[in-house]
Amino acid sequence: MKNTTPLFFVLMLSVCFFASAQQKETSKKQKFDKTIFKDSLDGKLDMSDFLIDFNGFIPVVQLITEPALGDIGVSASALFIKPNKQQTEGKYTPPDITLGSVGYTANKTWFLSAIRVASLPEHHLKYVIGATYGDLNMDYFRDLPNLGTQNFGFNFNVSTIFGVLLRQIADTDLYIGPEYFYLHNKIKPQFEANRFPDFEDRTSFTDNISSLGINIDFDKRDNIFTPDTGLYITSDFRISQDWLGSDFNFQNFHVGAFKYFNPSPKWVSGFRYEMSLQFGDAPFFMKPSIALRGVPLAKYQGDQTYVLETEQRYDWSLRWSSVVFGGLAKAPTENKNFKYSTMVYNYGTGFRYLVARKFKLRAGLDFAWSNNDFGWYVVVGTVWNDKN
């Protein structure tokens, strides 16, 4: 989870600089005009035409204030969005998305990542592929008798690849298909030997996680970025076994349901429910953890997680919106069942700006509080996409 702050003026200058540098190349296709950043509908700042006509991108510069990653850092991302070439009249076809990111934090964490989300309507397919490489210094939290909550720092040198390929079922919004995840992880504890927690006692080790699963996806949202209406249900079951090249044998089941509707023309009401279950002998860094705004990354881990959250958005104008949100979650473990596990809560508020009207993409800033923590975040699209 990243706690962030927007640098919108810097971002717009960056976009203008990039566009100017590309002017000579794109002039053969279409004359570049600074009005490319203005919407013909209302004359306001809008990135739609730059994304569509100039193969542009939305730059996202973020300050990382995640406590588990050193409290302060910066990441930079380039978000490319292109309409799918095959459109069906009367039916929403999601655009193709490519995202590249780099980041660095005060505790010397750094990472590179890339992801591609796209569809092939003519073949009734959609897919997600991605990869990450980095060196992460990250804290994990445990409640210890007589000591309360204690943090334990680890260094992770990680390489990951993942992919999902889904096939449409008949002429419906239901897709199903395989998914794969691989993680190569070199791990070094960053604390004294006499402080080793019960969840890990190795001093230096390398782990490989290889998971194969099946994914089911049902998407009736009016758009994938900032939905106004619709229902989205996603579920997957993954196994990690030695015959797949994994050093650990365990299974994960996850289901998430997201509902959006309009109590009034300017009011969008959203609800999220997610459940994760884990079986077998998984390493501590693969345990399910609660994902809520305002809750530090991996602070609440368990063998199961249950999350219920709502977000209410009010559109004051075509461009500007405000949001309020709140949620409840639990992470039961083998030693603490659902009844006795900690009730984690969050609440907060934020604002949105319609940055790309033709894609219904809103971006903005959220402020969030939880049991004992606070976070602030740049949000591009719906934050619930990030949680998945």
FISEVEX-846462 format. One record per residue (C-alpha): residue number from 1; residue in one letter; x, y, z. Coordinates in pm, 1 decimal. Layout:
<sites>
<site k="NUM" r="A" east="X" north="Y" up="Z"/>
...
</sites>
This chain:
<sites>
<site k="1" r="M" east="0.0" north="0.0" up="0.0"/>
<site k="2" r="K" east="134.9" north="344.5" up="-89.0"/>
<site k="3" r="N" east="60.3" north="662.1" up="102.3"/>
<site k="4" r="T" east="100.0" north="943.0" up="-145.4"/>
<site k="5" r="T" east="47.4" north="1311.1" up="-229.5"/>
<site k="6" r="P" east="-34.7" north="1458.2" up="-573.6"/>
<site k="7" r="L" east="201.5" north="1679.4" up="-768.5"/>
<site k="8" r="F" east="-47.3" north="1782.2" up="-1034.6"/>
<site k="9" r="F" east="132.1" north="2093.3" up="-1158.9"/>
<site k="10" r="V" east="456.0" north="1898.1" up="-1195.5"/>
<site k="11" r="L" east="266.9" north="1625.8" up="-1377.0"/>
<site k="12" r="M" east="111.5" north="1866.0" up="-1624.8"/>
<site k="13" r="L" east="449.4" north="2027.6" up="-1695.3"/>
<site k="14" r="S" east="593.0" north="1679.2" up="-1749.2"/>
<site k="15" r="V" east="316.2" north="1596.1" up="-1994.6"/>
<site k="16" r="C" east="367.3" north="1921.2" up="-2183.8"/>
<site k="17" r="F" east="741.5" north="1858.3" up="-2204.7"/>
<site k="18" r="F" east="685.3" north="1505.1" up="-2333.8"/>
<site k="19" r="A" east="429.4" north="1623.9" up="-2586.5"/>
<site k="20" r="S" east="659.3" north="1898.5" up="-2713.7"/>
<site k="21" r="A" east="941.0" north="1649.4" up="-2756.2"/>
<site k="22" r="Q" east="707.7" north="1427.2" up="-2956.0"/>
<site k="23" r="Q" east="563.0" north="1709.8" up="-3166.4"/>
<site k="24" r="K" east="791.1" north="1660.3" up="-3462.7"/>
<site k="25" r="E" east="718.6" north="1288.1" up="-3479.5"/>
<site k="26" r="T" east="342.9" north="1318.5" up="-3441.2"/>
<site k="27" r="S" east="301.3" north="1612.0" up="-3678.3"/>
<site k="28" r="K" east="308.1" north="1370.2" up="-3969.6"/>
<site k="29" r="K" east="-12.9" north="1218.4" up="-3840.3"/>
<site k="30" r="Q" east="-180.5" north="1512.8" up="-3676.4"/>
<site k="31" r="K" east="-73.0" north="1868.9" up="-3601.6"/>
<site k="32" r="F" east="3.9" north="1908.2" up="-3234.6"/>
<site k="33" r="D" east="-190.8" north="2181.3" up="-3056.4"/>
<site k="34" r="K" east="-176.0" north="2278.2" up="-2691.8"/>
<site k="35" r="T" east="-557.3" north="2252.6" up="-2687.6"/>
<site k="36" r="I" east="-502.3" north="1876.0" up="-2695.5"/>
<site k="37" r="F" east="-510.8" north="1904.4" up="-2314.7"/>
<site k="38" r="K" east="-850.8" north="2075.1" up="-2316.1"/>
<site k="39" r="D" east="-1183.5" north="1900.2" up="-2350.3"/>
<site k="40" r="S" east="-1395.9" north="2019.6" up="-2642.1"/>
<site k="41" r="L" east="-1701.3" north="1971.7" up="-2420.8"/>
<site k="42" r="D" east="-1619.2" north="2222.4" up="-2145.3"/>
<site k="43" r="G" east="-1270.3" north="2356.7" up="-2225.4"/>
<site k="44" r="K" east="-1126.6" north="2215.1" up="-1901.7"/>
<site k="45" r="L" east="-801.5" north="2026.2" up="-1852.1"/>
<site k="46" r="D" east="-848.0" north="1674.8" up="-1990.5"/>
<site k="47" r="M" east="-604.8" north="1403.3" up="-2101.3"/>
<site k="48" r="S" east="-837.3" north="1200.4" up="-2327.1"/>
<site k="49" r="D" east="-725.7" north="1332.3" up="-2667.1"/>
<site k="50" r="F" east="-357.9" north="1322.7" up="-2569.0"/>
<site k="51" r="L" east="-394.5" north="956.0" up="-2472.9"/>
<site k="52" r="I" east="-590.5" north="862.8" up="-2784.8"/>
<site k="53" r="D" east="-438.0" north="1074.0" up="-3063.6"/>
<site k="54" r="F" east="-76.6" north="1111.4" up="-2950.9"/>
<site k="55" r="N" east="-13.2" north="776.8" up="-2777.0"/>
<site k="56" r="G" east="41.4" north="982.7" up="-2463.1"/>
<site k="57" r="F" east="41.7" north="877.1" up="-2101.7"/>
<site k="58" r="I" east="-68.0" north="1005.2" up="-1763.8"/>
<site k="59" r="P" east="239.4" north="1057.7" up="-1542.5"/>
<site k="60" r="V" east="182.2" north="979.7" up="-1175.4"/>
<site k="61" r="V" east="447.3" north="1104.0" up="-930.2"/>
<site k="62" r="Q" east="380.6" north="992.1" up="-574.9"/>
<site k="63" r="L" east="532.7" north="1039.6" up="-232.5"/>
<site k="64" r="I" east="543.1" north="706.6" up="-46.1"/>
<site k="65" r="T" east="472.2" north="746.6" up="324.5"/>
<site k="66" r="E" east="413.1" north="378.7" up="405.5"/>
<site k="67" r="P" east="552.9" north="307.7" up="758.0"/>
<site k="68" r="A" east="647.1" north="-49.1" up="662.5"/>
<site k="69" r="L" east="868.1" north="86.3" up="381.2"/>
<site k="70" r="G" east="1054.5" north="362.9" up="564.7"/>
<site k="71" r="D" east="789.1" north="637.7" up="600.2"/>
<site k="72" r="I" east="903.6" north="845.4" up="301.3"/>
<site k="73" r="G" east="995.1" north="783.6" up="-62.0"/>
<site k="74" r="V" east="889.8" north="856.4" up="-418.1"/>
<site k="75" r="S" east="754.8" north="656.7" up="-711.0"/>
<site k="76" r="A" east="697.1" north="757.6" up="-1071.9"/>
<site k="77" r="S" east="463.4" north="581.5" up="-1312.8"/>
<site k="78" r="A" east="358.5" north="618.5" up="-1674.2"/>
<site k="79" r="L" east="-1.1" north="511.0" up="-1742.3"/>
<site k="80" r="F" east="-81.5" north="444.5" up="-2110.3"/>
<site k="81" r="I" east="-447.6" north="399.4" up="-2205.6"/>
<site k="82" r="K" east="-571.4" north="317.2" up="-2556.1"/>
<site k="83" r="P" east="-925.7" north="238.2" up="-2672.5"/>
<site k="84" r="N" east="-963.3" north="-119.3" up="-2783.5"/>
<site k="85" r="K" east="-965.3" north="-139.3" up="-3163.0"/>
<site k="86" r="Q" east="-1269.7" north="-363.2" up="-3165.7"/>
<site k="87" r="Q" east="-1582.6" north="-193.7" up="-3030.1"/>
<site k="88" r="T" east="-1934.2" north="-336.9" up="-3021.2"/>
<site k="89" r="E" east="-2217.8" north="-86.7" up="-3045.6"/>
<site k="90" r="G" east="-2417.7" north="-70.6" up="-2725.6"/>
<site k="91" r="K" east="-2161.9" north="-267.5" up="-2525.1"/>
<site k="92" r="Y" east="-1873.2" north="-136.9" up="-2316.2"/>
<site k="93" r="T" east="-1531.2" north="-268.7" up="-2420.4"/>
<site k="94" r="P" east="-1252.6" north="-178.9" up="-2173.5"/>
<site k="95" r="P" east="-948.3" north="3.4" up="-2311.7"/>
<site k="96" r="D" east="-601.6" north="-150.1" up="-2313.9"/>
<site k="97" r="I" east="-377.0" north="-39.0" up="-2026.8"/>
<site k="98" r="T" east="1.0" north="-41.3" up="-1989.9"/>
<site k="99" r="L" east="168.4" north="78.9" up="-1670.1"/>
<site k="100" r="G" east="538.4" north="113.8" up="-1588.9"/>
<site k="101" r="S" east="664.5" north="220.8" up="-1245.0"/>
<site k="102" r="V" east="987.1" north="288.7" up="-1054.3"/>
<site k="103" r="G" east="1023.3" north="373.7" up="-687.1"/>
<site k="104" r="Y" east="1267.8" north="444.5" up="-404.9"/>
<site k="105" r="T" east="1218.0" north="501.3" up="-30.3"/>
<site k="106" r="A" east="1419.6" north="629.6" up="266.0"/>
<site k="107" r="N" east="1495.5" north="278.4" up="395.0"/>
<site k="108" r="K" east="1668.0" north="200.2" up="61.9"/>
<site k="109" r="T" east="1377.3" north="9.4" up="-84.7"/>
<site k="110" r="W" east="1362.3" north="28.7" up="-464.5"/>
<site k="111" r="F" east="1157.2" north="-142.1" up="-733.5"/>
<site k="112" r="L" east="1075.8" north="-160.0" up="-1105.0"/>
<site k="113" r="S" east="744.0" north="-293.9" up="-1229.3"/>
<site k="114" r="A" east="535.4" north="-323.1" up="-1543.5"/>
<site k="115" r="I" east="184.9" north="-449.0" up="-1612.2"/>
<site k="116" r="R" east="-33.5" north="-490.6" up="-1921.1"/>
<site k="117" r="V" east="-414.0" north="-529.5" up="-1905.0"/>
<site k="118" r="A" east="-585.0" north="-583.0" up="-2239.2"/>
<site k="119" r="S" east="-852.5" north="-774.3" up="-2426.5"/>
<site k="120" r="L" east="-894.1" north="-946.8" up="-2762.8"/>
<site k="121" r="P" east="-1271.1" north="-925.0" up="-2823.1"/>
<site k="122" r="E" east="-1248.1" north="-1096.9" up="-3160.9"/>
<site k="123" r="H" east="-1109.6" north="-1403.8" up="-2982.4"/>
<site k="124" r="H" east="-1327.7" north="-1360.5" up="-2670.2"/>
<site k="125" r="L" east="-1014.7" north="-1325.2" up="-2455.6"/>
<site k="126" r="K" east="-871.8" north="-1082.7" up="-2202.9"/>
<site k="127" r="Y" east="-543.3" north="-1102.5" up="-2018.4"/>
<site k="128" r="V" east="-315.1" north="-952.8" up="-1754.7"/>
<site k="129" r="I" east="63.6" north="-991.6" up="-1755.4"/>
<site k="130" r="G" east="318.5" north="-827.6" up="-1529.9"/>
<site k="131" r="A" east="660.3" north="-841.3" up="-1369.4"/>
<site k="132" r="T" east="838.1" north="-679.7" up="-1074.3"/>
<site k="133" r="Y" east="1200.2" north="-661.5" up="-965.0"/>
<site k="134" r="G" east="1322.2" north="-487.0" up="-654.1"/>
<site k="135" r="D" east="1503.1" north="-478.5" up="-322.8"/>
<site k="136" r="L" east="1253.8" north="-421.6" up="-40.8"/>
<site k="137" r="N" east="1321.1" north="-343.4" up="324.0"/>
<site k="138" r="M" east="991.4" north="-409.4" up="493.3"/>
<site k="139" r="D" east="852.7" north="-441.9" up="845.4"/>
<site k="140" r="Y" east="614.5" north="-714.2" up="958.1"/>
<site k="141" r="F" east="410.0" north="-681.6" up="1276.2"/>
<site k="142" r="R" east="319.8" north="-932.6" up="1547.6"/>
<site k="143" r="D" east="147.6" north="-908.4" up="1887.7"/>
<site k="144" r="L" east="378.5" north="-1057.3" up="2150.8"/>
<site k="145" r="P" east="283.7" north="-1146.5" up="2511.3"/>
<site k="146" r="N" east="368.9" north="-865.2" up="2757.0"/>
<site k="147" r="L" east="525.4" north="-660.3" up="2473.1"/>
<site k="148" r="G" east="229.2" north="-566.1" up="2255.8"/>
<site k="149" r="T" east="271.8" north="-502.8" up="1883.4"/>
<site k="150" r="Q" east="633.7" north="-544.0" up="1768.9"/>
<site k="151" r="N" east="780.2" north="-489.1" up="1421.8"/>
<site k="152" r="F" east="1038.9" north="-713.8" up="1256.9"/>
<site k="153" r="G" east="1233.4" north="-586.8" up="956.4"/>
<site k="154" r="F" east="1332.2" north="-804.2" up="660.0"/>
<site k="155" r="N" east="1521.7" north="-740.0" up="338.3"/>
<site k="156" r="F" east="1365.4" north="-898.5" up="28.9"/>
<site k="157" r="N" east="1539.0" north="-919.1" up="-305.5"/>
<site k="158" r="V" east="1242.4" north="-1012.6" up="-522.2"/>
<site k="159" r="S" east="1168.6" north="-1110.0" up="-880.3"/>
<site k="160" r="T" east="809.8" north="-1184.6" up="-980.0"/>
<site k="161" r="I" east="612.4" north="-1264.6" up="-1292.0"/>
<site k="162" r="F" east="240.4" north="-1326.1" up="-1319.2"/>
<site k="163" r="G" east="-23.1" north="-1374.8" up="-1584.0"/>
<site k="164" r="V" east="-395.5" north="-1435.9" up="-1626.2"/>
<site k="165" r="L" east="-571.2" north="-1546.7" up="-1945.8"/>
<site k="166" r="L" east="-951.7" north="-1545.4" up="-1943.5"/>
<site k="167" r="R" east="-1198.4" north="-1681.0" up="-2200.2"/>
<site k="168" r="Q" east="-1549.0" north="-1544.8" up="-2239.9"/>
<site k="169" r="I" east="-1829.9" north="-1791.1" up="-2167.1"/>
<site k="170" r="A" east="-2081.8" north="-1777.9" up="-2454.0"/>
<site k="171" r="D" east="-2213.4" north="-1424.9" up="-2510.0"/>
<site k="172" r="T" east="-2206.1" north="-1321.9" up="-2144.3"/>
<site k="173" r="D" east="-1996.7" north="-1103.0" up="-1914.2"/>
<site k="174" r="L" east="-1851.9" north="-1412.4" up="-1746.4"/>
<site k="175" r="Y" east="-1487.4" north="-1506.4" up="-1810.2"/>
<site k="176" r="I" east="-1284.7" north="-1800.3" up="-1682.4"/>
<site k="177" r="G" east="-926.5" north="-1912.9" up="-1729.5"/>
<site k="178" r="P" east="-588.1" north="-2002.4" up="-1579.5"/>
<site k="179" r="E" east="-349.9" north="-1779.8" up="-1387.4"/>
<site k="180" r="Y" east="13.7" north="-1821.2" up="-1285.9"/>
<site k="181" r="F" east="238.3" north="-1650.6" up="-1031.1"/>
<site k="182" r="Y" east="611.3" north="-1697.1" up="-966.1"/>
<site k="183" r="L" east="823.0" north="-1532.7" up="-696.4"/>
<site k="184" r="H" east="1198.5" north="-1569.6" up="-639.2"/>
<site k="185" r="N" east="1282.8" north="-1421.0" up="-300.9"/>
<site k="186" r="K" east="1619.5" north="-1377.5" up="-125.2"/>
<site k="187" r="I" east="1550.1" north="-1284.5" up="235.9"/>
<site k="188" r="K" east="1766.4" north="-1145.6" up="517.1"/>
<site k="189" r="P" east="1631.3" north="-1054.5" up="863.9"/>
<site k="190" r="Q" east="1729.0" north="-703.6" up="976.7"/>
<site k="191" r="F" east="1721.0" north="-755.0" up="1352.7"/>
<site k="192" r="E" east="1918.8" north="-926.7" up="1628.3"/>
<site k="193" r="A" east="1914.2" north="-1306.2" up="1648.1"/>
<site k="194" r="N" east="1766.0" north="-1300.6" up="1999.0"/>
<site k="195" r="R" east="1457.4" north="-1121.2" up="1867.1"/>
<site k="196" r="F" east="1353.2" north="-1387.1" up="1616.4"/>
<site k="197" r="P" east="973.7" north="-1423.6" up="1617.6"/>
<site k="198" r="D" east="795.6" north="-1756.0" up="1614.9"/>
<site k="199" r="F" east="695.0" north="-1715.0" up="1249.7"/>
<site k="200" r="E" east="1054.1" north="-1727.4" up="1116.0"/>
<site k="201" r="D" east="1387.0" north="-1844.2" up="1262.6"/>
<site k="202" r="R" east="1610.7" north="-1871.8" up="954.1"/>
<site k="203" r="T" east="1897.4" north="-1622.1" up="937.8"/>
<site k="204" r="S" east="1930.3" north="-1600.7" up="557.6"/>
<site k="205" r="F" east="1741.8" north="-1794.2" up="294.7"/>
<site k="206" r="T" east="1606.1" north="-1805.7" up="-59.8"/>
<site k="207" r="D" east="1247.7" north="-1907.9" up="-132.3"/>
<site k="208" r="N" east="1063.2" north="-1982.6" up="-453.4"/>
<site k="209" r="I" east="686.3" north="-1957.7" up="-476.3"/>
<site k="210" r="S" east="518.0" north="-2101.3" up="-784.8"/>
<site k="211" r="S" east="138.0" north="-2095.1" up="-801.0"/>
<site k="212" r="L" east="-110.7" north="-2215.8" up="-1059.8"/>
<site k="213" r="G" east="-478.5" north="-2136.7" up="-1036.2"/>
<site k="214" r="I" east="-811.0" north="-2072.7" up="-1198.3"/>
<site k="215" r="N" east="-975.5" north="-1731.1" up="-1217.3"/>
<site k="216" r="I" east="-1343.0" north="-1641.8" up="-1263.7"/>
<site k="217" r="D" east="-1440.8" north="-1288.1" up="-1357.2"/>
<site k="218" r="F" east="-1785.8" north="-1129.9" up="-1398.5"/>
<site k="219" r="D" east="-1784.8" north="-761.8" up="-1489.3"/>
<site k="220" r="K" east="-2098.1" north="-552.1" up="-1549.1"/>
<site k="221" r="R" east="-1948.1" north="-213.7" up="-1451.6"/>
<site k="222" r="D" east="-2013.1" north="78.7" up="-1683.9"/>
<site k="223" r="N" east="-1635.5" north="143.0" up="-1687.8"/>
<site k="224" r="I" east="-1326.9" north="-12.1" up="-1528.4"/>
<site k="225" r="F" east="-1164.9" north="307.8" up="-1397.4"/>
<site k="226" r="T" east="-1420.4" north="494.7" up="-1186.1"/>
<site k="227" r="P" east="-1750.2" north="305.1" up="-1208.7"/>
<site k="228" r="D" east="-2084.5" north="480.3" up="-1167.0"/>
<site k="229" r="T" east="-2303.6" north="168.5" up="-1190.6"/>
<site k="230" r="G" east="-2270.0" north="-207.1" up="-1218.5"/>
<site k="231" r="L" east="-2151.8" north="-522.9" up="-1046.2"/>
<site k="232" r="Y" east="-1805.5" north="-676.9" up="-1048.9"/>
<site k="233" r="I" east="-1730.4" north="-1021.5" up="-902.5"/>
<site k="234" r="T" east="-1386.6" north="-1182.0" up="-915.8"/>
<site k="235" r="S" east="-1266.5" north="-1508.1" up="-763.8"/>
<site k="236" r="D" east="-962.3" north="-1729.9" up="-788.8"/>
<site k="237" r="F" east="-822.1" north="-2047.8" up="-638.7"/>
<site k="238" r="R" east="-444.0" north="-2103.8" up="-649.8"/>
<site k="239" r="I" east="-220.9" north="-2389.8" up="-544.4"/>
<site k="240" r="S" east="151.4" north="-2374.0" up="-466.8"/>
<site k="241" r="Q" east="312.2" north="-2718.2" up="-475.0"/>
<site k="242" r="D" east="659.5" north="-2866.0" up="-504.7"/>
<site k="243" r="W" east="571.3" north="-3019.9" up="-844.0"/>
<site k="244" r="L" east="524.8" north="-2661.5" up="-968.6"/>
<site k="245" r="G" east="869.1" north="-2562.6" up="-841.9"/>
<site k="246" r="S" east="746.7" north="-2411.3" up="-516.1"/>
<site k="247" r="D" east="932.9" north="-2448.6" up="-186.6"/>
<site k="248" r="F" east="602.3" north="-2440.1" up="3.4"/>
<site k="249" r="N" east="277.4" north="-2633.4" up="-27.6"/>
<site k="250" r="F" east="-31.9" north="-2420.3" up="32.4"/>
<site k="251" r="Q" east="-353.7" north="-2302.7" up="-130.9"/>
<site k="252" r="N" east="-533.0" north="-1968.7" up="-154.0"/>
<site k="253" r="F" east="-897.8" north="-1890.7" up="-222.3"/>
<site k="254" r="H" east="-1018.1" north="-1534.6" up="-280.6"/>
<site k="255" r="V" east="-1349.8" north="-1378.8" up="-373.9"/>
<site k="256" r="G" east="-1440.4" north="-1013.8" up="-412.3"/>
<site k="257" r="A" east="-1772.4" north="-846.4" up="-493.4"/>
<site k="258" r="F" east="-1813.1" north="-477.0" up="-581.0"/>
<site k="259" r="K" east="-2148.1" north="-307.2" up="-636.5"/>
<site k="260" r="Y" east="-2213.0" north="46.8" up="-766.9"/>
<site k="261" r="F" east="-2547.8" north="225.7" up="-800.0"/>
<site k="262" r="N" east="-2695.9" north="578.6" up="-809.2"/>
<site k="263" r="P" east="-2929.4" north="681.4" up="-525.3"/>
<site k="264" r="S" east="-2956.3" north="1013.7" up="-711.7"/>
<site k="265" r="P" east="-2816.0" north="1145.6" up="-1043.5"/>
<site k="266" r="K" east="-2501.5" north="1295.3" up="-881.3"/>
<site k="267" r="W" east="-2453.1" north="1037.9" up="-604.7"/>
<site k="268" r="V" east="-2256.9" north="715.2" up="-664.4"/>
<site k="269" r="S" east="-2278.4" north="455.9" up="-387.5"/>
<site k="270" r="G" east="-2022.8" north="174.4" up="-383.1"/>
<site k="271" r="F" east="-1984.6" north="-135.7" up="-165.3"/>
<site k="272" r="R" east="-1696.9" north="-382.2" up="-143.5"/>
<site k="273" r="Y" east="-1678.8" north="-727.5" up="15.3"/>
<site k="274" r="E" east="-1368.5" north="-944.8" up="-0.1"/>
<site k="275" r="M" east="-1269.3" north="-1272.6" up="160.6"/>
<site k="276" r="S" east="-936.0" north="-1456.3" up="144.5"/>
<site k="277" r="L" east="-871.5" north="-1803.6" up="282.5"/>
<site k="278" r="Q" east="-536.3" north="-1981.5" up="303.1"/>
<site k="279" r="F" east="-468.6" north="-2348.4" up="366.7"/>
<site k="280" r="G" east="-141.0" north="-2533.9" up="417.1"/>
<site k="281" r="D" east="209.7" north="-2421.7" up="510.2"/>
<site k="282" r="A" east="270.8" north="-2077.9" up="357.7"/>
<site k="283" r="P" east="568.0" north="-1853.0" up="447.4"/>
<site k="284" r="F" east="494.1" north="-1545.5" up="658.0"/>
<site k="285" r="F" east="535.5" north="-1302.6" up="366.9"/>
<site k="286" r="M" east="260.7" north="-1477.4" up="169.1"/>
<site k="287" r="K" east="0.0" north="-1464.3" up="445.6"/>
<site k="288" r="P" east="-322.2" north="-1277.3" up="357.6"/>
<site k="289" r="S" east="-330.8" north="-926.4" up="503.3"/>
<site k="290" r="I" east="-598.3" north="-661.2" up="543.5"/>
<site k="291" r="A" east="-600.0" north="-405.8" up="260.6"/>
<site k="292" r="L" east="-773.9" north="-84.5" up="365.1"/>
<site k="293" r="R" east="-680.0" north="279.3" up="323.2"/>
<site k="294" r="G" east="-516.0" north="402.3" up="643.6"/>
<site k="295" r="V" east="-397.2" north="53.2" up="745.1"/>
<site k="296" r="P" east="-19.3" north="-10.9" up="712.8"/>
<site k="297" r="L" east="84.7" north="-280.1" up="470.1"/>
<site k="298" r="A" east="98.4" north="-630.3" up="626.6"/>
<site k="299" r="K" east="19.3" north="-500.3" up="977.0"/>
<site k="300" r="Y" east="-278.3" north="-734.4" up="1016.0"/>
<site k="301" r="Q" east="-208.3" north="-1079.0" up="871.5"/>
<site k="302" r="G" east="-398.4" north="-1400.9" up="920.9"/>
<site k="303" r="D" east="-495.8" north="-1734.6" up="774.3"/>
<site k="304" r="Q" east="-813.7" north="-1559.7" up="661.1"/>
<site k="305" r="T" east="-917.9" north="-1200.0" up="593.5"/>
<site k="306" r="Y" east="-1264.5" north="-1050.9" up="570.1"/>
<site k="307" r="V" east="-1315.8" north="-694.4" up="447.2"/>
<site k="308" r="L" east="-1633.9" north="-486.9" up="414.0"/>
<site k="309" r="E" east="-1601.9" north="-128.4" up="288.7"/>
<site k="310" r="T" east="-1819.5" north="141.9" up="139.5"/>
<site k="311" r="E" east="-1732.6" north="450.6" up="-63.6"/>
<site k="312" r="Q" east="-1978.7" north="728.8" up="-138.1"/>
<site k="313" r="R" east="-1900.2" north="978.2" up="-416.3"/>
<site k="314" r="Y" east="-2086.0" north="1299.2" up="-491.9"/>
<site k="315" r="D" east="-2028.9" north="1477.1" up="-823.2"/>
<site k="316" r="W" east="-2051.5" north="1851.3" up="-757.1"/>
<site k="317" r="S" east="-1989.8" north="1923.5" up="-1125.5"/>
<site k="318" r="L" east="-1880.2" north="1738.7" up="-1437.2"/>
<site k="319" r="R" east="-1517.1" north="1757.9" up="-1323.0"/>
<site k="320" r="W" east="-1508.4" north="1771.9" up="-943.3"/>
<site k="321" r="S" east="-1626.0" north="1514.3" up="-689.1"/>
<site k="322" r="S" east="-1582.9" north="1441.8" up="-320.9"/>
<site k="323" r="V" east="-1574.4" north="1098.9" up="-153.6"/>
<site k="324" r="V" east="-1621.1" north="960.4" up="194.6"/>
<site k="325" r="F" east="-1544.1" north="601.1" up="285.1"/>
<site k="326" r="G" east="-1524.2" north="358.0" up="574.2"/>
<site k="327" r="G" east="-1478.8" north="-10.7" up="637.7"/>
<site k="328" r="L" east="-1439.3" north="-299.1" up="880.6"/>
<site k="329" r="A" east="-1210.8" north="-602.0" up="858.1"/>
<site k="330" r="K" east="-1075.4" north="-898.3" up="1052.6"/>
<site k="331" r="A" east="-780.0" north="-1133.6" up="1002.2"/>
<site k="332" r="P" east="-835.4" north="-1454.0" up="1204.6"/>
<site k="333" r="T" east="-538.4" north="-1683.5" up="1268.8"/>
<site k="334" r="E" east="-490.0" north="-2039.7" up="1389.4"/>
<site k="335" r="N" east="-463.4" north="-1907.0" up="1745.7"/>
<site k="336" r="K" east="-737.1" north="-1641.5" up="1726.1"/>
<site k="337" r="N" east="-1071.0" north="-1721.7" up="1568.2"/>
<site k="338" r="F" east="-1298.0" north="-1465.4" up="1406.3"/>
<site k="339" r="K" east="-1467.7" north="-1369.4" up="1732.7"/>
<site k="340" r="Y" east="-1144.4" north="-1284.9" up="1915.9"/>
<site k="341" r="S" east="-939.9" north="-1137.6" up="1632.5"/>
<site k="342" r="T" east="-886.9" north="-759.7" up="1621.3"/>
<site k="343" r="M" east="-1161.0" north="-553.8" up="1463.0"/>
<site k="344" r="V" east="-980.9" north="-326.0" up="1216.0"/>
<site k="345" r="Y" east="-1163.8" north="-17.8" up="1092.5"/>
<site k="346" r="N" east="-1093.4" north="271.1" up="858.1"/>
<site k="347" r="Y" east="-1262.9" north="593.9" up="758.7"/>
<site k="348" r="G" east="-1170.0" north="893.7" up="551.4"/>
<site k="349" r="T" east="-1248.3" north="1146.0" up="283.4"/>
<site k="350" r="G" east="-1102.9" north="1276.5" up="-40.8"/>
<site k="351" r="F" east="-1166.9" north="1445.4" up="-373.8"/>
<site k="352" r="R" east="-1160.4" north="1348.5" up="-740.9"/>
<site k="353" r="Y" east="-1103.8" north="1531.1" up="-1072.3"/>
<site k="354" r="L" east="-1227.1" north="1389.4" up="-1404.3"/>
<site k="355" r="V" east="-886.7" north="1379.1" up="-1573.0"/>
<site k="356" r="A" east="-990.9" north="1182.0" up="-1884.7"/>
<site k="357" r="R" east="-1361.7" north="1221.4" up="-1961.3"/>
<site k="358" r="K" east="-1371.4" north="982.3" up="-2257.7"/>
<site k="359" r="F" east="-1244.1" north="702.3" up="-2033.1"/>
<site k="360" r="K" east="-1441.9" north="816.8" up="-1723.1"/>
<site k="361" r="L" east="-1110.2" north="823.4" up="-1537.8"/>
<site k="362" r="R" east="-1104.2" north="1024.3" up="-1215.4"/>
<site k="363" r="A" east="-796.2" north="1093.4" up="-1002.5"/>
<site k="364" r="G" east="-747.9" north="1261.6" up="-669.7"/>
<site k="365" r="L" east="-633.3" north="1245.1" up="-310.4"/>
<site k="366" r="D" east="-762.0" north="1049.7" up="-8.9"/>
<site k="367" r="F" east="-700.9" north="1095.2" up="364.7"/>
<site k="368" r="A" east="-761.6" north="785.5" up="576.2"/>
<site k="369" r="W" east="-755.4" north="689.7" up="944.3"/>
<site k="370" r="S" east="-759.2" north="343.5" up="1104.2"/>
<site k="371" r="N" east="-721.7" north="195.9" up="1455.0"/>
<site k="372" r="N" east="-385.7" north="359.9" up="1531.2"/>
<site k="373" r="D" east="-266.7" north="485.1" up="1194.1"/>
<site k="374" r="F" east="-314.1" north="751.9" up="927.9"/>
<site k="375" r="G" east="-238.0" north="756.1" up="556.1"/>
<site k="376" r="W" east="-286.7" north="976.1" up="250.7"/>
<site k="377" r="Y" east="-300.0" north="847.0" up="-101.7"/>
<site k="378" r="V" east="-303.2" north="946.0" up="-466.4"/>
<site k="379" r="V" east="-589.5" north="756.9" up="-628.2"/>
<site k="380" r="V" east="-608.4" north="701.4" up="-1005.8"/>
<site k="381" r="G" east="-936.8" north="532.7" up="-1091.6"/>
<site k="382" r="T" east="-1099.0" north="334.0" up="-814.1"/>
<site k="383" r="V" east="-874.4" north="234.3" up="-526.0"/>
<site k="384" r="W" east="-1052.5" north="-102.2" up="-518.4"/>
<site k="385" r="N" east="-879.2" north="-195.7" up="-844.1"/>
<site k="386" r="D" east="-546.6" north="-156.9" up="-659.6"/>
<site k="387" r="K" east="-662.3" north="-387.0" up="-380.4"/>
<site k="388" r="N" east="-716.2" north="-660.2" up="-640.5"/>
</sites>
